[in-house]
Amino acid sequence: MTARVGVITFPGTLDDVDAARAVRRAGAEAVPLWHADADLHGVDAVVVPGGFSYGDYLRAGAIARFAPVMGPLIEAAGTGLPVLGICNGFQILCEAGLLPGAMTRNAGLRFICRDVWLRVSNADTAWTSGYETDQRILVPLKSGEGRFVAERRTLDELEGEGRVVFRYESAAPNGSSRDIAGVASANGRVVGLMPHPEHAIDPATGPSADGLGLFTSVLTQLVESS
Amino acid sequence: MARVVVNVMPKAEILDPQGQAVVGALPRLGFSGVREVRQGKHFELDIDDSVDDETLEQIAGTLLANPVIEDWSVTRLPENGTA
């Protein structure tokens, strides 16, 4: 049976169309989820895509974190549902407490929109098992509040437990602590990153097809666990 | 009814690039002597008398501020107070 991967749309979400396309390209069925949904429609995994949910009012992700669909999502993530947060989706998962840390304004105060090289630091999560450790991938970064920060203790813990999933290969253009571009939950099922793998699934429309691996990784995980 | 002010500031250890941009702009405008600027948020809440201090702390800590990166203070203003 085809795996069903939900893609949440909040008011102000931009990248749900590309996220759904990436899910289909990987071989799964993309199931649209609406911010006001009371349940997850029985999906096997969820992508929280990028954009400017609720206009980034208050803080990026702060309002979306309390949308009705987030209740069942947080509950399901607690029992091992694979969840991927991209850009604003990453910010939402941090606000929701599913991932550690927070995102602040870029160090240079400028919105950054360019392709960046990342290094896969952990190829054992639900979303990166299809990569090799230390593999380089080229994906777009496009954010104004993409600077990952956390307390030193939390950063040490993340590094010690191998929960840094992606790092910017050269110095983080947004000033992220320890060049961290993406992190995982303790069980490796919830992953968030600021750059956009869903925009890099086909050289015809992006800088590479390197981002597709996140979406194929989770399908492999779902097949193996079913 | 009462008025409550919640001030939210980036934690001391968090880089505040917006504050730095402001402090960098002041000398260009001819203002000297400002050593540091930290930029935060100021909320004014008009609340019913039924809202207690504990609830206000919860409001500030769950929605108005992100405890990972921000500190906050909650202040009840005196009657007819202005912020």
Interface residues (C-beta under 8 A of the other chain):
Chain A: L58 R59 A62 F66 C94 E95 P100 G101 A102 T104 R105 N106 A107 G108 L109 R147 V149 A150 E151 G175
Chain B: P10 E13 I14 L15 P17 Q18 A21 L63 L64 N66 V68 I69
